[in-house]
């Protein structure tokens, strides 16, 4: 069997990028009888970006409900909240003692924060917390504690998975005595949706405020779709699908025939507003029923809580023995 694992940071409402880049491929993979799946709500990571306790709580609820509404089978997959697994934080420390600071210096998120400070003419580390700096370490702990082999993610997370791999290699080299104590993970990225664009064409992201919420009600979804930027070609004028992020979004949800038809019709002068209507329709077809399940789930937080607690108990059964073995390997356990 293959172990797959992925997480979503609990800082906001899940959007179409999270769905296409992580939730959808992860749930598909989890249906394969030969995979063992671990999916979680990254609420420890949320503290790095979010100082509002209410928002973290609300976001966790929304993400939990989203996974289940999208068809996650919580009897088969292990579904949990990161902060319920103390072993993750313990491993985090063991990893900090082997990971090179220089490796973390190269993390995109940290470098971007420094660049911003430099551009503003201030101290390059101003406002950067240790949480932000060591974010990839905690993520490595998430992945390595469950011996994950495959990590379905969007393109923006590839570097983090590669860092986890580097750190695992170093740990094995230092403490494995020829054994691979930690499994080397690999990022699984679906090329066609590796970076789903947002309303303005940049990567869809909470931090750019250009997202379409996964389960926005139909009216809000239509309103968001209306705001997708297009070129100024009028109805009747031939339009090039290449380079249109509206078409890239459509491609993530349409079947090949629908996509080919849109290309043809745009060349034939289809209005952008019509193309937007088609995007709405494919989204509705894919997400309409799930939205109803989502609404029902979110109204019952206690049931979700029960699912997460059961998931945490299952996860810890896997996590504890490996962590004990690692502690033994580094010299923290027993006198043998
Ligand atoms: P986060 O919460 O930013 O995003 C969750 C997942 O959604 C993907 N994603 C996208 N994919 C395609 N197009 C987009 N526009 C887009 N926006 C987001 C992300 O690539 C990610 O797969 N650090 C992680 C959470 C995490 C994690 C882990 C993931 C913590 N520990 C261990 C995997 C394994 C994060 O902040 O993702």
Boltz pocket constraint, residues with backbone or C-beta under 6 A from the ligand:
constraints:
  - pocket:
      binder: B
      contacts: [[A, 5], [A, 6], [A, 7], [A, 8], [A, 9], [A, 10], [A, 17], [A, 18], [A, 19], [A, 20], [A, 21], [A, 22], [A, 42], [A, 45], [A, 138], [A, 139], [A, 142], [A, 143], [A, 151], [A, 152], [A, 153], [A, 154], [A, 155], [A, 156], [A, 157], [A, 160], [A, 193], [A, 194], [A, 195], [A, 196], [A, 197], [A, 203], [A, 204], [A, 205]]
      max_distance: 6.0
